[in-house]
């Protein structure tokens, strides 16, 4: 699941460090895809705020496990793959990868547009947390250099690009930006236009029943 879908499960929490923990795996992956740490294996730290981040990290892994093993994910990522495959013919992007990420972005869009979460509240949590605590967590997790992460993190907070997920027409653009981390020129303008049309239609199909996956995961977390 993507940033805002992870936030959904803790949207009523007042613990900003826990919230950050729930999205840190994806923040780190976005900052530098080569970063690999495993704080879920750590024992408790002396700083309780660091422990909150660790618990949030574990929650992220648990949510992703339930999501990726669900019938909902299997069905809709596959259907999106089939729908998008003709539109990206000639692209280096693998249709399975595209179907997976497209589903997560559509779900984030639906959470925003149906007012299940507040993007401003999400960013407020990121802004409240003391970066020294996050640095302590990262070094405790054996990340030797945090400069690349904090450069990305501060840019992420400043630009607040998750607000653009409220615009369904921007889903294809967000997909392209994600793919550009791996492929230099993933799509032509025509491919992006065709993807937008497909994603808008699929979003409409998902809208009536998309909350079933959040309810299902919520029940498993309880």
C-alpha positions as CSV (number, residue, x, y, z in Angstrom):
1,X,0.0,0.0,0.0
2,X,1.0,3.6,-0.5
3,X,1.6,6.4,1.9
4,X,-2.0,7.5,2.5
5,X,-3.4,4.0,2.7
6,X,-0.9,3.2,5.5
7,X,-1.9,6.4,7.2
8,X,-5.6,5.4,7.0
9,X,-5.1,2.7,9.6
10,X,-3.7,5.1,12.2
11,X,-5.5,8.3,11.1
12,X,-6.8,8.8,14.7
13,X,-3.5,8.4,16.3
14,X,-1.8,11.3,18.1
15,X,1.6,9.7,18.1
16,X,3.4,11.4,15.2
17,X,6.5,9.1,15.6
18,X,4.3,6.0,15.1
19,X,2.7,7.6,12.0
20,X,6.2,8.3,10.6
21,X,7.1,4.7,11.3
22,X,4.2,3.4,9.3
23,X,5.4,5.2,6.1
24,X,9.2,5.2,6.7
25,X,9.8,2.0,4.6
26,X,8.3,3.7,1.6
27,X,10.0,7.1,2.3
28,X,13.4,5.3,2.5
29,X,12.7,3.4,-0.7
30,X,11.8,6.6,-2.5
31,X,14.9,8.3,-1.2
32,X,17.3,5.6,-2.2
33,X,16.1,2.2,-3.5
34,X,19.4,0.6,-2.4
35,X,18.7,1.3,1.3
36,X,18.0,-1.9,3.2
37,X,17.4,-1.9,7.0
38,X,15.5,-4.3,9.3
39,X,14.4,-2.4,12.5
40,X,11.6,-4.9,13.0
41,X,14.4,-7.2,14.3
42,X,15.6,-4.7,16.9
43,X,15.1,-4.8,20.7
44,X,13.6,-1.8,22.4
45,X,15.6,1.5,22.4
46,X,16.1,3.7,25.5
47,X,14.1,6.4,23.7
48,X,10.4,5.7,23.7
49,X,9.9,7.9,20.6
50,X,12.3,5.7,18.7
51,X,10.3,2.7,19.9
52,X,7.1,4.3,18.5
53,X,8.8,4.5,15.1
54,X,9.8,0.8,15.4
55,X,6.2,-0.1,16.2
56,X,5.0,1.9,13.2
57,X,7.5,0.2,11.0
58,X,6.2,-3.2,12.1
59,X,2.7,-2.0,11.4
60,X,3.7,-1.1,7.9
61,X,5.0,-4.6,7.2
62,X,1.9,-6.2,8.7
63,X,-0.5,-4.1,6.6
64,X,1.5,-4.8,3.4
65,X,1.5,-8.5,4.2
66,X,-2.3,-8.6,4.5
67,X,-2.8,-6.4,1.4
68,X,-0.5,-8.3,-0.9
69,X,-1.9,-11.7,0.1
70,X,-5.5,-10.5,-0.3
71,X,-7.9,-11.6,-3.1
72,X,-8.7,-7.9,-3.6
73,X,-5.0,-7.2,-4.5
74,X,-4.6,-10.3,-6.7
75,X,-7.8,-9.6,-8.7
76,X,-7.5,-5.8,-9.2
77,X,-3.7,-5.6,-9.8
78,X,-4.2,-8.4,-12.4
79,X,-7.2,-6.6,-14.1
80,X,-5.2,-3.4,-14.2
81,X,-2.3,-5.2,-15.7
82,X,-4.5,-6.5,-18.5
83,X,-6.2,-3.2,-19.0
84,X,-2.9,-1.2,-19.2
85,X,-0.8,-3.7,-21.2
86,X,-2.1,-2.6,-24.7
87,X,-1.7,1.1,-23.7
88,X,2.0,0.7,-22.9
89,X,3.1,-1.5,-25.8
90,X,6.8,-0.7,-26.5
91,X,7.4,0.6,-23.0
92,X,10.2,-0.9,-20.9
93,X,7.8,-1.0,-17.9
94,X,6.5,-4.4,-16.9
95,X,2.7,-4.5,-16.9
96,X,2.6,-6.4,-13.6
97,X,4.6,-3.7,-11.9
98,X,2.3,-1.0,-13.4
99,X,-0.9,-2.8,-12.3
100,X,0.4,-3.1,-8.8
101,X,1.4,0.5,-8.4
102,X,-1.7,1.8,-10.2
103,X,-4.0,0.0,-7.8
104,X,-2.2,1.6,-4.8
105,X,-2.4,5.1,-6.3
106,X,-6.1,4.7,-7.2
107,X,-6.8,3.6,-3.6
108,X,-5.0,6.7,-2.2
109,X,-7.0,8.9,-4.6
110,X,-10.2,7.3,-3.4
111,X,-9.4,7.8,0.3
112,X,-8.8,11.5,-0.4
113,X,-11.8,12.2,-2.6
114,X,-14.3,10.3,-0.4
115,X,-12.8,12.2,2.6
116,X,-11.7,9.1,4.6
117,X,-8.4,10.8,5.4
118,X,-6.9,14.3,5.5
119,X,-3.7,14.9,3.6
120,X,-3.0,18.0,5.7
121,X,-3.2,15.9,8.9
122,X,-0.7,13.4,7.4
123,X,1.8,16.1,6.6
124,X,1.2,17.7,10.0
125,X,2.5,14.5,11.7
126,X,5.6,14.6,9.5
127,X,6.3,18.2,10.5
128,X,5.8,17.7,14.2
129,X,8.4,15.0,14.7
130,X,11.9,15.9,15.8
131,X,14.4,14.9,13.1
132,X,17.0,14.0,15.7
133,X,14.7,11.2,16.9
134,X,14.3,10.0,13.3
135,X,18.1,10.1,12.9
136,X,18.5,8.1,16.1
137,X,16.1,5.5,14.8
138,X,18.0,5.3,11.4
139,X,21.4,4.9,13.0
140,X,20.0,2.4,15.5
141,X,18.8,0.5,12.5
142,X,22.4,0.5,11.1
143,X,21.9,3.1,8.4
144,X,25.4,4.6,8.2
145,X,24.6,7.8,6.3
146,X,21.3,9.6,6.6
147,X,22.0,12.6,4.4
148,X,20.3,11.3,1.3
149,X,17.2,10.3,3.2
150,X,16.8,13.7,5.0
151,X,17.3,15.6,1.7
152,X,14.4,13.6,0.2
153,X,12.3,13.8,3.4
154,X,12.6,17.6,3.7
155,X,11.7,18.0,0.0
156,X,8.8,15.6,0.5
157,X,7.4,17.7,3.3
158,X,8.0,21.0,1.5
159,X,6.3,20.2,-1.8
160,X,3.5,18.0,-0.3
161,X,2.9,16.4,-3.7
162,X,0.5,13.8,-2.2
163,X,-2.2,16.6,-2.5
164,X,-2.1,16.0,-6.3
165,X,-3.4,12.5,-5.7
166,X,-6.8,14.2,-5.2
167,X,-6.9,14.8,-8.9
168,X,-7.7,11.5,-10.6
169,X,-6.2,12.8,-13.9
170,X,-2.8,13.0,-12.1
171,X,-2.7,9.2,-11.3
172,X,-1.0,8.4,-14.6
173,X,1.5,11.2,-14.1
174,X,2.3,9.9,-10.6
175,X,2.8,6.4,-12.1
176,X,5.2,7.9,-14.6
177,X,7.2,9.6,-11.9
178,X,7.5,6.4,-10.0
179,X,8.6,4.5,-13.1
180,X,11.2,7.2,-13.9
181,X,13.2,6.1,-10.8
182,X,13.9,2.9,-12.7
183,X,13.5,3.8,-16.4
184,X,14.6,7.1,-17.9
185,X,11.7,7.5,-20.4
186,X,9.0,5.0,-19.4
187,X,6.1,6.3,-21.5
188,X,5.4,8.5,-24.5
189,X,2.8,11.3,-24.2
190,X,0.3,9.2,-26.1
191,X,0.9,6.2,-23.7
192,X,0.4,8.5,-20.7
193,X,-2.9,9.8,-22.2
194,X,-4.2,6.3,-22.9
195,X,-3.2,5.2,-19.3
196,X,-5.1,8.2,-17.9
197,X,-8.3,7.1,-19.7
198,X,-8.0,3.5,-18.5
199,X,-7.2,4.5,-14.9
200,X,-10.2,6.9,-14.7
201,X,-12.5,4.2,-15.8
202,X,-11.0,1.7,-13.4
203,X,-11.3,4.2,-10.6
204,X,-15.0,4.5,-11.3
205,X,-15.4,0.8,-11.1
206,X,-13.6,0.5,-7.8
207,X,-15.4,3.4,-6.1
208,X,-18.5,1.6,-4.8
209,X,-16.7,-1.2,-3.0
210,X,-13.0,-0.1,-2.5
211,X,-13.4,0.2,1.3
212,X,-13.8,-3.6,1.5
213,X,-10.0,-4.0,1.5
214,X,-9.5,-1.5,4.3
215,X,-12.2,-3.2,6.4
216,X,-10.7,-6.6,5.7
217,X,-7.2,-5.5,6.8
218,X,-8.6,-3.6,9.7
219,X,-10.3,-6.8,11.0
220,X,-7.0,-8.7,10.6
221,X,-5.1,-6.0,12.5
222,X,-7.6,-6.0,15.4
